[in-house]
């Protein structure tokens, strides 16, 4: 159990491990949950990083294409009256 205490030579007690109300099995369970969530968060960050890189790359490609293409002629709007 994680509630062990050791005694120094001068008689004063000092905790060798942090005290906790949880037993080793419960702590292992919580550790597994935390590690699973950490792994999931890292995967999410990697996915978002790739999406950001793709967006930047697409924006660079779009701006490169736009600068090489001629500008289209302005559109002329005409309003016809049906009266």
VMD Tcl script that builds the backbone (N, CA, C; Angstrom):
set m [mol new atoms 249]
animate dup $m
set s [atomselect $m all]
$s set {name element resname resid chain x y z} {
  {N N UNK 1 A 0.834 -1.186 0.000}
  {CA C UNK 1 A 0.000 0.000 0.000}
  {C C UNK 1 A 0.871 1.238 0.000}
  {N N UNK 2 A 0.382 2.353 -0.554}
  {CA C UNK 2 A 1.171 3.569 -0.725}
  {C C UNK 2 A 1.245 4.422 0.529}
  {N N UNK 3 A 0.686 3.990 1.648}
  {CA C UNK 3 A 0.665 4.790 2.877}
  {C C UNK 3 A 1.817 4.434 3.818}
  {N N UNK 4 A 2.910 3.888 3.310}
  {CA C UNK 4 A 4.038 3.470 4.134}
  {C C UNK 4 A 4.816 4.683 4.627}
  {N N UNK 5 A 5.361 4.580 5.829}
  {CA C UNK 5 A 6.198 5.642 6.385}
  {C C UNK 5 A 7.479 5.005 6.905}
  {N N UNK 6 A 8.568 5.737 6.764}
  {CA C UNK 6 A 9.845 5.233 7.284}
  {C C UNK 6 A 10.275 6.105 8.450}
  {N N UNK 7 A 11.132 5.569 9.295}
  {CA C UNK 7 A 11.604 6.289 10.474}
  {C C UNK 7 A 13.081 6.578 10.320}
  {N N UNK 8 A 13.456 7.832 10.551}
  {CA C UNK 8 A 14.867 8.198 10.495}
  {C C UNK 8 A 15.545 7.764 11.775}
  {N N UNK 9 A 16.855 7.844 11.787}
  {CA C UNK 9 A 17.614 7.397 12.959}
  {C C UNK 9 A 17.358 8.269 14.179}
  {N N UNK 10 A 16.958 9.531 13.982}
  {CA C UNK 10 A 16.715 10.394 15.125}
  {C C UNK 10 A 15.310 10.232 15.690}
  {N N UNK 11 A 14.501 9.340 15.123}
  {CA C UNK 11 A 13.180 9.064 15.658}
  {C C UNK 11 A 12.060 9.820 14.975}
  {N N UNK 12 A 12.352 10.820 14.188}
  {CA C UNK 12 A 11.314 11.579 13.498}
  {C C UNK 12 A 10.815 10.765 12.305}
  {N N UNK 13 A 9.529 10.762 12.108}
  {CA C UNK 13 A 8.976 10.011 10.978}
  {C C UNK 13 A 8.879 10.921 9.761}
  {N N UNK 14 A 9.184 10.348 8.606}
  {CA C UNK 14 A 9.131 11.089 7.353}
  {C C UNK 14 A 8.520 10.155 6.319}
  {N N UNK 15 A 7.624 10.674 5.508}
  {CA C UNK 15 A 6.971 9.856 4.495}
  {C C UNK 15 A 7.946 9.588 3.361}
  {N N UNK 16 A 8.151 8.308 3.046}
  {CA C UNK 16 A 9.033 7.967 1.939}
  {C C UNK 16 A 8.286 8.059 0.618}
  {N N UNK 17 A 6.985 7.934 0.655}
  {CA C UNK 17 A 6.126 8.054 -0.518}
  {C C UNK 17 A 4.980 8.998 -0.157}
  {N N UNK 18 A 4.430 9.676 -1.154}
  {CA C UNK 18 A 3.270 10.516 -0.852}
  {C C UNK 18 A 2.112 9.654 -0.331}
  {N N UNK 19 A 1.400 10.178 0.636}
  {CA C UNK 19 A 0.258 9.424 1.158}
  {C C UNK 19 A -0.956 9.673 0.276}
  {N N UNK 20 A -1.779 8.655 0.126}
  {CA C UNK 20 A -2.967 8.748 -0.710}
  {C C UNK 20 A -4.046 7.829 -0.155}
  {N N UNK 21 A -5.291 8.188 -0.328}
  {CA C UNK 21 A -6.369 7.319 0.153}
  {C C UNK 21 A -6.640 6.149 -0.805}
  {N N UNK 22 A -5.917 6.084 -1.927}
  {CA C UNK 22 A -6.165 5.045 -2.916}
  {C C UNK 22 A -5.153 3.921 -2.788}
  {N N UNK 23 A -5.616 2.708 -3.065}
  {CA C UNK 23 A -4.686 1.583 -3.034}
  {C C UNK 23 A -3.962 1.474 -4.375}
  {N N UNK 24 A -2.995 0.571 -4.451}
  {CA C UNK 24 A -2.167 0.447 -5.655}
  {C C UNK 24 A -2.984 0.082 -6.888}
  {N N UNK 25 A -3.996 -0.753 -6.724}
  {CA C UNK 25 A -4.835 -1.156 -7.859}
  {C C UNK 25 A -5.596 0.055 -8.413}
  {N N UNK 26 A -6.150 0.870 -7.511}
  {CA C UNK 26 A -6.876 2.069 -7.945}
  {C C UNK 26 A -5.928 3.078 -8.613}
  {N N UNK 27 A -4.745 3.233 -8.048}
  {CA C UNK 27 A -3.772 4.150 -8.645}
  {C C UNK 27 A -3.363 3.685 -10.044}
  {N N UNK 28 A -3.189 2.386 -10.208}
  {CA C UNK 28 A -2.840 1.839 -11.526}
  {C C UNK 28 A -3.977 2.096 -12.516}
  {N N UNK 29 A -5.219 1.975 -12.050}
  {CA C UNK 29 A -6.382 2.237 -12.899}
  {C C UNK 29 A -6.398 3.706 -13.339}
  {N N UNK 30 A -6.172 4.624 -12.404}
  {CA C UNK 30 A -6.159 6.053 -12.730}
  {C C UNK 30 A -5.005 6.381 -13.676}
  {N N UNK 31 A -3.855 5.748 -13.441}
  {CA C UNK 31 A -2.703 5.974 -14.303}
  {C C UNK 31 A -3.024 5.535 -15.736}
  {N N UNK 32 A -3.697 4.396 -15.881}
  {CA C UNK 32 A -4.069 3.906 -17.210}
  {C C UNK 32 A -5.018 4.890 -17.904}
  {N N UNK 33 A -5.968 5.429 -17.166}
  {CA C UNK 33 A -6.912 6.407 -17.733}
  {C C UNK 33 A -6.157 7.656 -18.188}
  {N N UNK 34 A -5.262 8.149 -17.344}
  {CA C UNK 34 A -4.502 9.361 -17.670}
  {C C UNK 34 A -3.625 9.126 -18.892}
  {N N UNK 35 A -2.948 7.989 -18.947}
  {CA C UNK 35 A -2.086 7.701 -20.093}
  {C C UNK 35 A -2.897 7.555 -21.380}
  {N N UNK 36 A -4.081 6.958 -21.278}
  {CA C UNK 36 A -4.946 6.820 -22.450}
  {C C UNK 36 A -5.395 8.194 -22.956}
  {N N UNK 37 A -5.802 9.060 -22.032}
  {CA C UNK 37 A -6.227 10.412 -22.422}
  {C C UNK 37 A -5.046 11.215 -22.974}
  {N N UNK 38 A -3.874 11.023 -22.414}
  {CA C UNK 38 A -2.677 11.713 -22.913}
  {C C UNK 38 A -2.376 11.258 -24.340}
  {N N UNK 39 A -2.440 9.961 -24.576}
  {CA C UNK 39 A -2.202 9.422 -25.914}
  {C C UNK 39 A -3.216 9.987 -26.909}
  {N N UNK 40 A -4.471 10.036 -26.512}
  {CA C UNK 40 A -5.525 10.585 -27.364}
  {C C UNK 40 A -5.282 12.061 -27.660}
  {N N UNK 41 A -4.854 12.816 -26.664}
  {CA C UNK 41 A -4.580 14.247 -26.849}
  {C C UNK 41 A -3.409 14.458 -27.795}
  {N N UNK 42 A -2.384 13.629 -27.685}
  {CA C UNK 42 A -1.230 13.737 -28.577}
  {C C UNK 42 A -1.649 13.439 -30.011}
  {N N UNK 43 A -2.477 12.410 -30.208}
  {CA C UNK 43 A -2.981 12.104 -31.547}
  {C C UNK 43 A -3.791 13.270 -32.104}
  {N N UNK 44 A -4.634 13.881 -31.277}
  {CA C UNK 44 A -5.427 15.038 -31.713}
  {C C UNK 44 A -4.518 16.195 -32.127}
  {N N UNK 45 A -3.483 16.462 -31.339}
  {CA C UNK 45 A -2.548 17.544 -31.659}
  {C C UNK 45 A -1.822 17.274 -32.973}
  {N N UNK 46 A -1.404 16.032 -33.178}
  {CA C UNK 46 A -0.719 15.683 -34.426}
  {C C UNK 46 A -1.652 15.857 -35.619}
  {N N UNK 47 A -2.905 15.430 -35.462}
  {CA C UNK 47 A -3.884 15.568 -36.539}
  {C C UNK 47 A -4.138 17.042 -36.851}
  {N N UNK 48 A -4.302 17.871 -35.822}
  {CA C UNK 48 A -4.535 19.293 -36.035}
  {C C UNK 48 A -3.321 19.965 -36.671}
  {N N UNK 49 A -2.118 19.532 -36.280}
  {CA C UNK 49 A -0.901 20.083 -36.865}
  {C C UNK 49 A -0.849 19.763 -38.361}
  {N N UNK 50 A -1.187 18.542 -38.728}
  {CA C UNK 50 A -1.207 18.170 -40.142}
  {C C UNK 50 A -2.256 18.963 -40.911}
  {N N UNK 51 A -3.420 19.174 -40.308}
  {CA C UNK 51 A -4.458 19.965 -40.962}
  {C C UNK 51 A -3.985 21.403 -41.176}
  {N N UNK 52 A -3.302 21.955 -40.197}
  {CA C UNK 52 A -2.777 23.314 -40.314}
  {C C UNK 52 A -1.739 23.394 -41.429}
  {N N UNK 53 A -0.850 22.418 -41.484}
  {CA C UNK 53 A 0.148 22.390 -42.552}
  {C C UNK 53 A -0.523 22.285 -43.915}
  {N N UNK 54 A -1.545 21.428 -44.033}
  {CA C UNK 54 A -2.269 21.290 -45.294}
  {C C UNK 54 A -2.946 22.595 -45.695}
  {N N UNK 55 A -3.531 23.274 -44.723}
  {CA C UNK 55 A -4.197 24.551 -45.006}
  {C C UNK 55 A -3.197 25.594 -45.476}
  {N N UNK 56 A -2.055 25.662 -44.825}
  {CA C UNK 56 A -1.016 26.611 -45.237}
  {C C UNK 56 A -0.515 26.298 -46.642}
  {N N UNK 57 A -0.298 25.018 -46.896}
  {CA C UNK 57 A 0.178 24.606 -48.210}
  {C C UNK 57 A -0.857 24.935 -49.288}
  {N N UNK 58 A -2.114 24.694 -48.988}
  {CA C UNK 58 A -3.185 25.003 -49.938}
  {C C UNK 58 A -3.268 26.500 -50.187}
  {N N UNK 59 A -3.114 27.305 -49.146}
  {CA C UNK 59 A -3.151 28.758 -49.294}
  {C C UNK 59 A -1.983 29.242 -50.149}
  {N N UNK 60 A -0.809 28.652 -49.955}
  {CA C UNK 60 A 0.353 29.017 -50.769}
  {C C UNK 60 A 0.106 28.651 -52.229}
  {N N UNK 61 A -0.457 27.472 -52.462}
  {CA C UNK 61 A -0.751 27.045 -53.831}
  {C C UNK 61 A -1.792 27.956 -54.470}
  {N N UNK 62 A -2.814 28.306 -53.719}
  {CA C UNK 62 A -3.867 29.185 -54.246}
  {C C UNK 62 A -3.305 30.553 -54.598}
  {N N UNK 63 A -2.442 31.099 -53.743}
  {CA C UNK 63 A -1.888 32.421 -54.026}
  {C C UNK 63 A -0.922 32.356 -55.201}
  {N N UNK 64 A -0.199 31.258 -55.356}
  {CA C UNK 64 A 0.712 31.115 -56.492}
  {C C UNK 64 A -0.077 31.015 -57.794}
  {N N UNK 65 A -1.163 30.301 -57.785}
  {CA C UNK 65 A -2.005 30.167 -58.978}
  {C C UNK 65 A -2.660 31.498 -59.302}
  {N N UNK 66 A -3.153 32.179 -58.298}
  {CA C UNK 66 A -3.844 33.456 -58.516}
  {C C UNK 66 A -2.893 34.499 -59.087}
  {N N UNK 67 A -1.642 34.476 -58.704}
  {CA C UNK 67 A -0.710 35.479 -59.197}
  {C C UNK 67 A -0.270 35.197 -60.630}
  {N N UNK 68 A -0.418 33.971 -61.105}
  {CA C UNK 68 A 0.001 33.647 -62.463}
  {C C UNK 68 A -1.139 33.729 -63.469}
  {N N UNK 69 A -2.355 33.677 -63.017}
  {CA C UNK 69 A -3.498 33.732 -63.918}
  {C C UNK 69 A -3.886 35.174 -64.187}
  {N N UNK 70 A -4.331 35.454 -65.390}
  {CA C UNK 70 A -4.801 36.827 -65.647}
  {C C UNK 70 A -6.101 37.093 -64.898}
  {N N UNK 71 A -6.276 38.327 -64.572}
  {CA C UNK 71 A -7.497 38.720 -63.876}
  {C C UNK 71 A -8.663 38.668 -64.858}
  {N N UNK 72 A -9.792 38.184 -64.425}
  {CA C UNK 72 A -10.942 38.149 -65.330}
  {C C UNK 72 A -11.457 39.565 -65.589}
  {N N UNK 73 A -12.085 39.732 -66.724}
  {CA C UNK 73 A -12.658 41.032 -67.062}
  {C C UNK 73 A -13.780 41.346 -66.091}
  {N N UNK 74 A -13.957 42.616 -65.763}
  {CA C UNK 74 A -15.029 42.964 -64.834}
  {C C UNK 74 A -16.388 42.612 -65.445}
  {N N UNK 75 A -17.282 42.178 -64.615}
  {CA C UNK 75 A -18.619 41.815 -65.077}
  {C C UNK 75 A -19.447 43.065 -65.281}
  {N N UNK 76 A -20.225 43.066 -66.300}
  {CA C UNK 76 A -21.120 44.200 -66.567}
  {C C UNK 76 A -22.530 43.764 -66.241}
  {N N UNK 77 A -23.118 44.529 -65.408}
  {CA C UNK 77 A -24.485 44.243 -64.993}
  {C C UNK 77 A -25.423 45.166 -65.746}
  {N N UNK 78 A -26.439 44.571 -66.210}
  {CA C UNK 78 A -27.449 45.414 -66.854}
  {C C UNK 78 A -28.785 45.100 -66.227}
  {N N UNK 79 A -29.559 46.137 -66.064}
  {CA C UNK 79 A -30.876 45.978 -65.473}
  {C C UNK 79 A -31.888 46.294 -66.564}
  {N N UNK 80 A -32.721 45.337 -66.870}
  {CA C UNK 80 A -33.750 45.548 -67.880}
  {C C UNK 80 A -35.079 45.715 -67.174}
  {N N UNK 81 A -35.753 46.680 -67.573}
  {CA C UNK 81 A -37.053 46.940 -66.975}
  {C C UNK 81 A -38.109 46.158 -67.736}
  {N N UNK 82 A -38.968 45.534 -67.014}
  {CA C UNK 82 A -40.045 44.780 -67.671}
  {C C UNK 82 A -41.338 45.582 -67.707}
  {N N UNK 83 A -41.293 46.856 -67.372}
  {CA C UNK 83 A -42.489 47.681 -67.354}
  {C C UNK 83 A -42.742 48.298 -68.690}
}
mol reanalyze $m
mol bondsrecalc $m
mol representation Tube
mol addrep $m
